[in-house]
């Protein structure tokens, strides 16, 4: 992922990204949000990726112009193509985590 300049609406990320796998083909990161409002920080995805939520609940997605709510179900993955730029924010009243798998090749 490419970090973009700080956006006044996003702020610096407070979620914790823990690398699980990092090789020439894939990068796997566990993202942990300890409280409502924790966020990844503004970033752009340089690669296609899959997210596997480890919870059922909502994430707020800020794309630089507007915020939207994404409702997720535990274990149900979704795919996005490279180029997505956003800040991901915990919209739940509980801690949550997801696994992100980036395809480097």
KAQUI-V752157 format. One record per pair of residues at least 24 apart in sequence whose ideal C-beta (glycine too) atoms are under 6 Angstrom apart, sorted by sequence separation. I is the first residue (numbers start at 1). J is the second residue. If there is no record, write none. Layout:
{{I/J} {I/J}}
//
This chain:
{{14/38} {15/39} {14/39} {15/40} {52/77} {61/86} {62/87} {13/39} {13/40} {50/77} {51/78} {13/41} {12/41} {50/79} {59/88} {60/89} {49/80} {60/91} {10/42} {59/91} {48/81} {58/91} {48/82} {7/42} {47/82} {57/92} {46/82} {45/82} {4/42} {45/84} {57/96} {3/43} {4/44} {44/85} {55/96} {1/43} {2/44} {54/97} {1/45} {2/46} {54/98} {42/87} {53/98} {51/98} {52/99} {39/87} {40/88} {51/100} {39/89} {49/100} {50/101} {38/90} {49/102} {36/90} {47/102} {48/103} {47/103} {33/90} {36/93} {47/104} {34/95} {33/96} {32/97} {31/98} {30/99} {29/100} {28/101} {27/102} {10/87} {25/104} {25/105}}
//
